[in-house]
Amino acid sequence: MIIVLKPGTKKEEYDHVIDRVKEYGFKPHPIVGEERTVIACVGDERDKTQLHQLESLDYVESVVPILKPFKLASKETKPRSVVKVGNIEIGNSQFVVMAGPCSVETKEQILLSAEQVKKAGAHILRGGAFKPRTSPYSFQGLEEEGLKYMAEAREKTGLPFVTEVIQPGDVALIEKYADMFQIGARNMQNFALLKEVGRAKKPVLLKRGMSSTYKELLMSAEYIMSQGNYNVVLCERGIRTFEDYTRNTFDLTAVPALKELSHLPVIVDPSHGTGVRSLIPPMAKAAIPVGADGLIIEVHPNPEKAFSDGAQSLTPDQFGALMNDLKRYAPLENKHL
């Protein structure tokens, strides 16, 4: 249910509504807008009739049901969200580009990567310190050492950074260093992990599972938001189909569909979405007209020597050329880089 307060509601009146919501057994999630405050009430739907009693209060405009199962992520609760990562806002008119290597390999590699993507115009540095790999014998990441290298890269370039978390026990450690958590496709329905990042304070980049529906992605976002962390950015990274020319089938329909269903920002990952270096630039440019709020792209100083995902990593020169193209495309959709 959603409780809509009238404009000019006083703090003591707001507090009274919050107290009543808790008394009825619901968890209140206030959403403060420019003109009015909305309180999303999450709990046992069988008890929702009690909330309608609050319409008798002079300062309550209405009490209405949220029809979607993803209550907090639904567009019914608010029209649009903006998520701040460092000093970068995702969901506004800026088209935000996250770029960097798949994994942090050495201090020199990540520092060079950060300098190169910064020079090309990237806004956020990406890089994995903890790497979930299909094979147990593949490179698994430098863990805390890698986080320290990423933090040093941030200090030298000013780029905030996003990095993947793969288990609940690592959340506190990564929160000390990173500006944004990434939940990878394999962990989209790791509900214990979703709850843990939901209790943390840093924003979350939530990738769609390789066989997941839009509703399942939004329900995963709901897990995070239900714990009090509303700073979630959705990411389309391709789904698994019968096509084997590309690594995945890049579902750009997800962008406008998710924006119809949810107020959360949506970015796309053409690197994992295609897995083919030559296909990344055209798909990255295609993200703009469908309404994406940004991109996350793998860029490596020397893809041939990359520890992971070298075949789908752009060189710095290729990334620079793509950024120049994006600067021309973005204004067509009232965006800027």
N, C-alpha and C positions, 0 to 999 in steps of 0.2 A: 504494500500500500504506500501511497505518497500523500503526505500532508503538506498542503500549500499554505504558507502563512501570508497574511495580507501585508502590503508595503507599510513600513513604519512600525512593525511589531517591536515592542520593547524587549529588552534582555530578560526581564523577569517573566514575561509572558512566554518567550521562547523556552526558558528553563522549565516553566510549568508543563509545556507540551512534552518536552524531553522526559521529564519525570513520569508523566502519565504513560508515555510509550513504553518505558522500561517496566513500569508497574503492570502493564498488560502482557508482559513477557516478550516484547519485541526489542530488537537491537536497532537504535536510531542511527542513521547515517545522514547528517546534515549536508546539504549542498547549497552553498551561499552564492546567489547570483547578484547581478548589478541592481536589480529592482526588488527582488524578494528572495526569501529563503524557502527551500523545499526540504522536507525531511523524509527520506526513504526509510521505511520500517520493514525490517526483515525478521521473519519468524514463522511460526506455525500458522499457515493460512486458515486453519479452522477457527482461529480466534480473531480473525480480522474484523468481525462485526463490532468488537469493542472499540476499535479505532474510530468508527463512524460517530461515536459519541462525542468526539472532539470537535465535530462540526458545530456543536452548540456554542463553542467559544467565539466571542466577537472577533478575535484576531486570527481565526482560522478561516481561510477562504474556501477550501474544499479538501475532501479526503477521497482519493480515487485509487482504484486498483492498478497495479502494474501487470499488464497482461503477459509479458514475456517471462520465461523462467529465469533469465539472467536479469535480475532486478536492478542491480547497481550499474551494470554495463549498458543497460537498455537506453535507447534514445528517449524513452518516455520520461526518464528522470531529469535530463538536461539536453540541450541541443548540441553542445560541442564541448570537448575538453581540450585543454592545452597542458602538455607535460613539459616541465622544465628540467633539463639535464645540464648541470653547471649553469652557464649563462645562455644556453641555447633553448629556445622554445619550439617544441614539436606540436604541430596542430594549428599554427598561425599561418601567415602568408609566406613565411620562409620555407623553402623546400630544403629539408635537412639531409645532408649526406654523411653517413658514417662509413669510414673506410680504414683499411689496414689489413694485416695478414691474418690468415686463419688462426695461426698459433704463434705465441711468443717463443722464439727459438733461442735468441741470444740478446744481450743488452744492446749490442751494436745494431742488430737487425731491427729491433723495435724502435730505437731512437731514429735510425735512418728512415724507416717507414713513416714515422710520425712527421718528420720534417718534410718528406716528399708529399704526403697527402695534404698536409697543411698548406704547402706551397701551391698545390693545385686547387685549393679552395674547400677542402673537406671541413666539416664542423665538429665532428666527433670521431675519436680514434677507436677502432675495434681491434681486438686481439684476444686470443684464448690462452689463459694461464692453466686452466683445467680443461682437458679435452676428452670427451666421450668418443671412443673410437670403436668401429665394428670389430676390429681385431684386437685382442689383448696384447699383441706384440707390437702394435703401432705406437708411435710417440704419444704420450699421455699428457704432456704439458709440464711446465716448470713449477707450477703451483705458486706458493708464496713468493718465490724468487721472481717469477714472471710478473706477479702483481707489483712488486717493487720496481721492476723495470718500466712497467706501464705508468706508474706514478711519477717516475723520473721523466718519462716522455711528456707527460702532462705538464710538469713543471717547466720544461724547456720550450714547449710549443704553445702552451695555453689551451690545448685541446682536452676537454673532458673525455673519459673513456668508458666504454661498455665492455663487459667481459662475462663469459658464461659461468653459471653456477650449476653444479650437477647433483649435489646432495645437500640435505638440510644442514648437516654439520659444518658445511663450509660457508654458510651465509654470513655469520658474524665476522669471519676473517675477511671475506671479500668486501663486506660493507665498509671495513676500515680503509680500504684503498680505492675502490671503484666508485664511479659516479652513477653507474646504472648496471643493474643485473640483466643478464640475458638468460632466458629459459629456452633451451633448444627444443627442436621438434621431438626428439626422443623423450623429453621430460614434460611435454605439454600436459599430460595427465598424471604426473607425479604429484599427487595431491598433498602429500606431506611437505614437499618442497614448495609448492604454491602457497601453502599456509605460512610457511616460515618466511618467505620473501614478503608475504602480506603483512607480517608483523614487523618487518624492517622498515626503514625510513627512505631508502633509495628507490628511484623509479625503476620500472621493470619493462624490458622488451620481451614480449611473449610471442614466440614463433608457433605457427600452426603446425600441428602434427602431420606427418606425411600421408596419413589416411584419415584425417579428421574433417568433420563438417564444420561449417561456420558456427552452428549452434554449439558444438563441442568446444570450439576455440573460445567462444564468448562465455561458456560455463566455466572454463578454466580461468578466464579473467575474473569471473565472479568469485572464485575461490580466493584469489589474491585480494580483491576489493572488500570481501566480507570480513577480512581481518584488519581493515582500516587503511590499507594502502591503495589510494585511488589513482596513483600515477602509473598507469599501464598504457603501453604502446603496443598495438597488435602488429604482427609481421607475417605477410604472406611469403612463403619460401618454396612454393611448389609442392605438388602432391604426387604420389606414386600411381602410375597408370600402366597400361600395357605398352606404351611407347618406350623404346629403349635407345633412341638416338640421343635424347637428352637425359640428364641425370634424373630430372623430375619433369612433370608437366606444370608449367608456370601458369597458375590460375589468376590472371589479372582481373577476372570478374569478381574476385573476392573483395577488391578495394571498394567499388561502389556498393556492393551488397552489404559489406560490413558497416559502411557509413550510413546505409539506410536503417540498419538494425541497432547501431551503437553510436554513442557520442565519443568513443575513444579514437585517438589518432591511429592511422594505419600507414605503415611503410612496407616496402617490398624488398626482397632479396633476389636479384636476378642471377647472382653467382651460384647459389644452391638451386635456384629455380630452373636453371638451364644446365649448369655444369660444363658448359662449352664456352670458351673464352670469346669466340667470335660473335656469339649470340647475346652476350651481356650488354654491350652498348645499345643495340636497338630495343631490347626489352627494358633497359633502364629509362630510355627516352619515352617509351610507351607508358611508363608509370605516371607521367605527368598528366596527360589528358584524361586518364581514368580517375584522377582525383587523389592519388597517393600524397602523403605528407612528407615523404622522403624515401631514401634508399639506404641499404647497407650492402657494401661491396667489398670483396676481397681484393686487396692490392699487396703485392710482394715485390721487394727490390730485385729479386732474382727468382722468378717462379720455377725455373728448372731445378733449383736447389731447395725448394720449399719442403719442409718436413711433412706438410699435409696440404691437400687441395691445390697443388701447383697448377694443374691443368685448367682450373677455373679461376685462377688469379690473374688480374690485369697487371701489366707492367706499369711503373710510374708514368711513362710517356703515354700509354694507352689511357690511363686514368685521367691524365691532364687533358687529353683530347676530348674525352667524354664530358668532363666538367665544362669545357668550353661550349660543347654542344648543348648541354643542359641549361647554360646561362641564356641561350637563345630561345630554347623551348619554354622555359618556366614562365616568362611574361605572358605567353599565350593563354595561360590559365590563371593569370593574376597572382603568380608566385614569383619569388626571387630567391637567388642563392646568396 
